[in-house]
Amino acid sequence: MLTLQANSFNWALEHALRYGNTDVFPLPFEYAAIQHDWQSLRS
């Protein structure tokens, strides 16, 4: 079974906030909402 560590989730959020998911569209507003409540969502 694959188990992800907290550092992997942190890296993924930082990557999404920095680079987004596409070169065409701006960052989705949902990323800011995720970042706002990151401590409870990560667990």
N, C-alpha and C positions, 0 to 999 in steps of 0.2 A: 504494500500500500504506500502510495506517495504521500509524504507529509511535508508541507511547506513551512518554512520558518518565518517568523515575524519580519526579519530583515528582507526576505524576498518580497513580501507584501509592501513594505516601505519603499523598496527599490521600484516596484511596479507603479506605485502612485507617483513617485517623483518623476519617473520616466514619462508617464502619461501627462503630467502637468507641464513638463518641459517641452515635449515633442508632439503631444496630441496623438491622434490616431490616423491622421491624413494630412497631406500637404495642401489640400484644396480648401477645407473648411476651417473656421476658427475653433478654438477649444470649446467643447460643450459646457454649458453652465453646470451640468451635473457633476463635473470634476470638482468644482469649487464647493459644492454641497457635500461631496464625499470627503474632501479635505477638512471641512469645517467640523465634521463629527467622526474623524478618522479613528480615534481611540476606541470608540464603541463598535464601529463597523469592522475594524480589523479583526477583532476577536470572533 
